[in-house]
Amino acid sequence: MDAGLRAEGGRWRLAMDPGAFAVGDPALPALLAATDVPVLLARGEHDPMVTDAQLAELGAPVVTLPGLGHNAHVEDPQAVLALADAYR
């Protein structure tokens, strides 16, 4: 948490440069094609940034985590960790 948050004026903000969003396209199809390990794509049911259909276009299995949003890993870390159980 110390590395990810900053106190400013009695309030907290993310310690992130908004310029990180301008890095560009992550080229996910190419990244997925280059890997030799199993990939599972997951999203929260209420994630407004990506749909199941958009993830399915990438050709990897897709899981939707019920009741969660875009930051599913923050909202329910155990649900996200449970996804890795099949790969142990």
N, C-alpha and C positions, 0 to 999 in steps of 0.2 A: 504494500500500500504506500509506503513512503516514497517509492520511486514513481508511483502513478498519480499522486495527488499533490497539490500545492495549496497552502493556506494563503488567502489574500483578503484583507479587510474583514477578518472574522468569518469568512466563508471559504468553501473548498471548491477547487476547479481541477479538471484533468491536467496533468503535466504532459501535454502533448502539443506539438506544433501542428496547427491546422493545415500547414503546408504538406503534411504527410498524405492528405487526400489528393493532392495534385501529382503524386508520383506517376500515376498512369495505370493503364490496363494491366491487371495481374496475369493475363494470358493463361487463364486456368485450363483451357483445353490442352495447350502445349505442356503445361506442368503435369497434368494428369497422365498424358500420353508418355511422358518421360519417366514416370515412376514404375518401380517393379514391386511395390508393396500394395496390399489392399487399401482401398480408399472408400470411406463412407462419408457422404455429405449430409450434414444435419442443419436444421433450421428450427426456430421456434414457430409454433403455430401462428402467432400474432406478429411475426416479423414483417414489417412493411417494406423491407429492402429487397427481398428475394422471395420467389414463389417456389413451390414444389416443382412446377413445370420447368421453370428456368434451371433449377438444379438438375433435373432429370435430363435436360438437353446435354449435359456434360458427360453422360454415359456411365456414371457411377451410381451405386445404390443410394437412395435418399431416405432419410428418416425425418419425420416431423415430430418435435417434442411438444406434447399437448400443453396448452395454457401458458406457454412461454413466448417471449418476444425476441428481439434481435440479440440481446445479450444473455442468451440462455445459460451460458457458462457462469454468469454472475447470479442470475435469478435462481438457478437450481444446479449447482456444481455436481451434485451426486447423479442427476439424470444424465448429464453430459459424460461423466466418468463411466457410467454404466454402459455407454455405447462401446467402450473399448473392451468390455468383458469378452465379447465374441472373438477378439483378436489375440487373446492371451494364449 
